[in-house]
Amino acid sequence: MTPTIDLLSARRSVGPNFLGEPGPSASQLETLLRIASRVPDHGKLAPWRFIVFEGEARAKAGEVIAQAYAKDNPDAEENRVAAERNRLARAPLVIGVVSRAAPHPKIPDWEQVLSAGAACMNLVTAAHAQGFSASWITEWYAYDRRVLAAFGLSPQERMAGFVHIGTAVS
């Protein structure tokens, strides 16, 4: 087997609740984003972009998620709202991958969406190659337009996923 095949054979997702410190350094994050951008991309449109949630940005984003949840669930117990607030704080680094397919005369939207999905997978694989564990997930807030607008997405953009990255803990 080759090192690449060994890497791909060993890769497994680790849920966000089992990802702790340390997370990637600034230079490792730069590498992750560069590798995530090296995906099939018909027409070189780059139909995706990244939102990095680390440090205090995770707490601010969590507050947005909690507020949307509380508005939709006014009778929710505080521990449930607190769990929603913690969604992006479970791993030391979360990267939102935004799919921004745009009408194009030769490149179907579907191919652009698939390119964003490939960016998610490259993030997961690159994190594993760096010695981290990762999980690519979408939860309810990935489809909530209020949350997405607060995260800076336009109405035409969609969240391809949130890639949680950290060190696996038991």
N, C-alpha and C positions, 0 to 999 in steps of 0.2 A: 504494500500500500504506500501511497505518497502522503506527505504531511498534510496536504489539503484534504485528501479523502479521510485521513484520520481525524482531522478537525471537524469535518462535516458529520462524520459518523458518531462522534462523541457529543456533539451539541445537543442540549436539551433545554427547554425553557424552564426557568425558575420563577415562580410566582412573585409578585411584588412584595408580598408580606415576608418573603424569605431573602430579601436583598438588603444588605447593610453596607456600612462603610468598610473599606474605602471605596469611593467611586472613582471614575476616571479623572486624571489630572487635566489641566487645560490643554496640554499638548496631546494627550490621548483623545480628548474630546475633538480637537481639531482633526485628528486622524480619522476618528469615527465619522465625522461629517463629510470629510473628503471621500472616504470609501462609500458612504451612503449615496454620494452623488455619481458614482461610477456604475451606473445601472443602464440597462437597455433603455434608450430614449430616442425613439423614431423622430427624426427631424431636429434633434438636439434642442427641444423646447424647454427642457427642465420643468416639467409640469408638477413640481413639488417644491416645497420649502420647509424649513425646519424651525421649530420654536423650542428653545432650550429652557428647561425649568430646572434650576439648581439653586441651592441656598434659599434665600428669602423668597425668591420668585415662586418656589413650590408652595409656600404658605399663602402668598397673595392669590395664586391661582386656586388653591384649595378653598379660600374664602368665597371666591366667585362660584365654585361648584356647590358649596354648602348653602349659599344664598338661593341659588336656583332650586336646589332640592327642598329647602325649607318653604319656599313659595309654593311649590307644587304639592307639598306634604305638610300643611299647616299644623296637623296634629302629631307630627313626628316627635318622638322623644329626643331629648338633647344628645343622648349617646349615639343615636342614629345620624343626627346632623353632624356631630363631631367625627363620625366615621367618614362621612362624605367630605368633610373639610380636610381629612387626612389622605385623600385619594392620591395626590401627587407627592406626598411626603414619605411614602413607603420605601422608596429607593432613593439613593443619594442623587441620582440623575434621571430625569425623564426628558425624552425628546419627542415632541409632537411632530408628526409628519403630515403636512398639509398637502392634499391633492388639489391641484388647481388646473384641471383640464379646461381647455379653452377651444371654442370652435376653430377648426382648421380645415381647409379644403381637401387635404390629403391624409391627415392623421386623425383617425377616429378618437372620440373621447375615451373609449374603452382602453385603447392602447396607452393613453396618457395616465389613466387611473392605474393600470397594471404597472406602469413605471414607478408610480408613487409606492405601490405595494412592494416592488423590488427594492426601493430605497429602505423601507422598513426592514426587509429581510437582510439587506446588507449591513444595517446597523446592528442587528442581532448577531449576525455571524462575526462581524468585526469586533464586537464587544467580547465574544467568546475567544476570538484569536488573541485578544489582549489579556486574557486571563480573568475576565469578568463573567458574570451571568446576566441574563437579560430575559425580558418577557415583553412581547408585542401584544398589546391588548387594546380593545375599544370597549368602553363601558358606556352607560347611558349618556353621560355628559359629552361624549364624542359626537352625539347627534342632536344635542340641545343648542338651538341657534342662539339663545341668550349667552350661553357659556362661550360658544365659538366666537360670537361677536366681541365679547370681552377679551378673548385671546387674540383678537385682531384679524379674524377671518372675515373675508367678504362673503356676501350671500352666495356667490358662485363657488366658493371653496368648501371642501369637505375635509374632515379629519380622517386620514388613512389609518392612523393608530398612534398610540402612545407607547414608546419603547422605554421601559423601565430598566435601568442598568445599575448594577452594584456588585458587591461580593456576596456570594451565597453564604447564608448563615443557617445553622440547624434549628 
